[in-house]
Amino acid sequence: MFKTRLLSGIVLVIIALATIICGGPVLFITLLCVSLIGMQELYKAVGVRKDGFNLLEIISYISVILYYLSVWLLPTQYHLPAVILGILLVMSVYVFTYPKYQTGQIVSAFFGIVYVGVMLSYVLQTRMLEGGAFLVWLIFLCSWGCDTCAYCVGVLIGKHKMAPVLSPKKSIEGAVGGVVGAALLGALYAWAISGYNANSAHTPLIYAIICAVGALVSMIGDLAASAIKRQQNIKDYGTLIPGHGGILDRFDSVIFTAPIIYFLAITLI
């Protein structure tokens, strides 16, 4: 299992490196596909999909595609209207097919649009910022870096449970280690790219602050995904990534971190 997890993790990192470095249409298409697959995993888990594809699920996918097109082609002020359009489309399905879908399915469908589609899109939006070629890596650095550092510190000195019912293995000591580790990684990353990044505002201190806040949020994202799985009595969201589970199992913290990094970047830099 460890070998499978390691190999698939390496492949995942290579794909992430290639798509983010390329940016542009490559990153746009990749993130859109990741979002749609993640939505499908979520919809299976929460009961939006029960017996194959249905109209509600298809309309939700269309809503996310339209939202991504707005992000790619239109100014920022048109992004929220694209989300509202998604609400209107989902509610139209609810109204005109009533009583085919339960209220819970409608709520879950829209939740999937925002939770997976909209929030993951901030990876693309961060990449599109001025200096985004450097900033976008902070999303993964603080998400996956925090996870690794928290695990190591938790194994070594973790004693006090952070969320004993939801995730018994996670400790407060590990959480602190994850935040500190992510901040240090951010500072080291800023120092490492200083010779390539001409923007003087991209300092080790700013990167450390962004990564520390992002790390805190990433832990909430991880626990939130775990809470949904526990509620639905499933171990993993999918089997797409051997040894890791589905898209949501691997990107649960990134989903929460991406928008935070985006807004911190436009605020602090």
C-alpha positions in Angstrom: 0.0 0.0 0.0 2.8 2.4 0.9 4.6 1.8 -2.4 1.3 2.4 -4.3 0.6 5.5 -2.4 4.1 6.8 -2.9 4.1 6.2 -6.7 0.7 7.7 -7.3 1.7 10.6 -5.1 4.8 11.2 -7.3 2.7 11.0 -10.5 0.2 13.5 -9.0 3.0 15.9 -8.1 4.4 15.7 -11.7 1.0 16.4 -13.2 0.5 19.3 -10.8 3.9 20.7 -11.7 3.3 20.4 -15.4 -0.1 21.9 -15.5 0.6 24.8 -13.1 3.9 25.7 -14.9 2.1 25.7 -18.2 -0.8 27.7 -16.8 -3.3 29.1 -19.4 -5.6 26.7 -21.2 -3.8 23.6 -19.9 -4.4 24.6 -16.2 -8.0 25.8 -17.1 -8.9 22.5 -18.7 -7.2 20.4 -16.0 -8.9 22.2 -13.1 -12.2 22.1 -14.8 -11.9 18.3 -15.2 -10.7 17.9 -11.6 -13.7 20.0 -10.4 -16.2 17.9 -12.4 -14.7 14.6 -11.1 -14.7 15.9 -7.5 -18.3 17.0 -7.9 -19.3 13.5 -9.2 -17.6 11.9 -6.1 -19.4 14.3 -3.8 -22.8 13.7 -5.5 -22.4 10.0 -5.2 -21.5 10.3 -1.5 -24.4 12.6 -0.5 -27.1 11.1 -2.7 -27.5 13.6 -5.5 -26.7 10.7 -7.8 -28.4 7.5 -6.8 -29.0 5.4 -10.0 -26.8 6.8 -12.7 -26.7 10.3 -14.2 -29.7 12.5 -13.7 -30.8 16.0 -14.8 -29.9 17.7 -11.5 -26.4 16.4 -11.7 -26.0 17.3 -15.3 -27.3 20.9 -14.7 -24.8 21.2 -11.8 -21.9 20.3 -14.1 -23.1 22.8 -16.7 -23.3 25.5 -14.0 -19.7 24.9 -13.1 -18.6 24.9 -16.7 -20.3 28.2 -17.2 -18.7 29.5 -14.0 -15.2 28.5 -15.2 -15.8 30.2 -18.5 -16.7 33.4 -16.7 -13.4 33.1 -14.7 -11.4 32.5 -17.9 -13.1 35.0 -20.2 -14.8 37.7 -18.1 -13.7 40.4 -15.5 -14.1 39.5 -11.8 -17.4 41.3 -11.4 -19.1 38.7 -13.6 -18.0 35.7 -11.4 -20.7 36.1 -8.8 -23.5 36.4 -11.4 -22.2 33.1 -12.8 -22.7 31.5 -9.4 -26.2 33.0 -9.1 -27.0 31.6 -12.6 -26.0 28.2 -11.2 -28.6 28.6 -8.4 -31.3 29.6 -10.9 -30.5 26.5 -13.1 -30.6 24.1 -10.1 -33.8 25.6 -8.7 -35.4 25.4 -12.2 -34.7 21.7 -12.2 -36.3 21.5 -8.7 -39.4 23.4 -9.8 -40.1 22.0 -13.2 -39.5 18.3 -12.2 -41.2 18.5 -8.8 -41.5 16.3 -6.8 -38.7 14.2 -8.4 -35.9 15.6 -6.3 -35.8 16.0 -2.5 -34.8 19.4 -1.0 -31.7 17.8 0.5 -30.6 16.8 -3.0 -31.1 20.4 -4.3 -29.1 21.8 -1.4 -26.3 19.2 -1.9 -26.2 20.0 -5.6 -25.6 23.7 -5.1 -23.2 22.9 -2.3 -21.1 20.8 -4.7 -21.0 23.7 -7.2 -19.6 26.1 -4.6 -17.6 23.7 -2.4 -15.8 21.9 -5.3 -16.2 24.0 -8.5 -16.0 27.6 -7.2 -13.4 27.1 -4.5 -11.1 25.0 -6.6 -11.2 27.6 -9.3 -9.1 29.9 -7.1 -6.1 27.8 -8.0 -6.6 29.1 -11.6 -7.5 32.6 -10.4 -4.4 32.8 -8.2 -2.3 31.6 -11.2 -3.8 34.5 -13.2 -2.7 37.2 -10.7 0.3 39.3 -11.3 3.1 37.2 -9.9 0.7 34.3 -9.9 3.4 31.9 -11.3 5.0 32.2 -7.9 2.0 32.7 -5.7 0.0 29.6 -6.9 2.6 27.2 -5.4 1.7 28.6 -1.9 -1.6 26.8 -2.2 0.0 23.4 -2.4 3.0 24.3 -0.2 0.8 25.2 2.8 -1.8 22.5 2.2 0.4 19.5 1.6 3.3 20.9 3.6 1.1 21.4 6.7 -0.3 17.9 6.3 3.3 16.4 6.2 4.6 18.5 9.1 1.6 17.9 11.2 1.9 14.2 10.7 5.6 14.1 11.7 5.2 16.3 14.8 2.0 14.4 15.8 3.8 11.1 15.6 6.7 12.4 17.6 5.1 14.4 20.4 1.3 14.5 19.8 -0.6 13.9 23.0 -3.7 16.2 23.1 -6.4 15.2 20.6 -7.7 18.1 18.4 -10.9 16.4 17.2 -11.2 13.1 19.1 -14.5 12.0 17.6 -13.9 13.1 14.0 -10.2 12.4 13.6 -8.7 10.6 16.7 -5.2 10.6 15.2 -4.9 14.3 14.8 -3.3 16.2 17.8 -3.0 19.8 18.8 0.8 19.5 18.8 0.6 18.2 15.3 -1.6 21.1 14.2 0.9 23.6 15.7 3.7 21.8 14.0 1.8 21.9 10.7 1.3 25.7 10.9 4.9 26.4 11.9 6.2 24.0 9.3 4.1 25.6 6.6 5.2 29.1 7.6 8.9 28.0 7.4 8.4 26.4 4.1 6.8 29.6 2.8 9.7 31.7 4.0 12.2 29.2 2.5 10.3 29.2 -0.8 10.3 33.0 -1.0 14.1 33.0 -0.3 14.6 30.3 -3.0 12.8 32.2 -5.7 14.1 35.7 -4.8 16.6 35.6 -7.6 13.8 34.9 -10.2 11.0 37.0 -8.7 11.6 40.7 -9.3 8.6 41.8 -7.1 10.1 43.1 -3.8 6.7 42.7 -2.1 7.1 38.9 -2.2 9.2 38.7 1.0 9.8 35.7 3.2 7.8 37.3 6.0 4.7 37.8 3.7 5.0 34.3 2.4 5.3 32.9 5.9 2.2 34.7 7.0 0.2 33.6 4.0 1.3 30.0 4.5 0.6 30.0 8.2 -3.0 31.2 7.7 -3.4 28.9 4.8 -2.2 26.0 6.9 -4.9 26.7 9.6 -7.6 26.8 6.9 -6.3 23.6 5.3 -6.8 21.7 8.5 -10.4 22.8 8.5 -10.8 21.6 4.9 -9.3 18.2 5.8 -11.6 17.8 8.8 -14.7 19.0 6.8 -14.1 16.3 4.2 -13.7 13.7 6.9 -16.9 14.8 8.5 -18.9 14.3 5.3 -17.4 10.9 4.8 -18.2 9.9 8.4 -21.8 11.1 8.0 -22.2 9.1 4.8 -20.3 6.0 6.2 -17.7 5.9 3.4 -14.0 5.4 3.7 -12.9 7.3 0.6 -14.7 9.5 -2.0 -13.4 7.4 -4.9 -10.6 5.2 -6.2 -9.2 7.4 -9.0 -5.8 7.9 -7.2 -4.4 4.6 -6.1 -3.5 4.6 -2.4 -5.1 8.0 -1.9 -8.7 7.6 -2.8 -10.6 10.1 -5.0 -10.0 13.7 -6.0 -11.7 15.0 -2.9 -9.5 12.8 -0.7 -6.4 14.3 -2.1 -7.6 17.9 -2.6 -9.8 18.4 0.5 -7.4 20.8 2.0 -6.5 22.5 -1.3 -10.2 23.3 -1.8 -10.3 25.5 1.4 -6.8 26.9 1.0 -7.0 28.1 -2.6 -9.5 31.0 -2.0 -7.7 32.0 1.2 -4.3 32.2 -0.6 -5.9 34.2 -3.4 -7.5 36.8 -1.1 -4.4 37.1 1.1 -2.3 37.6 -1.9 -4.4 40.5 -3.3 -4.6 42.0 0.2 -1.0 41.7 1.4 1.0 42.0 -1.9 
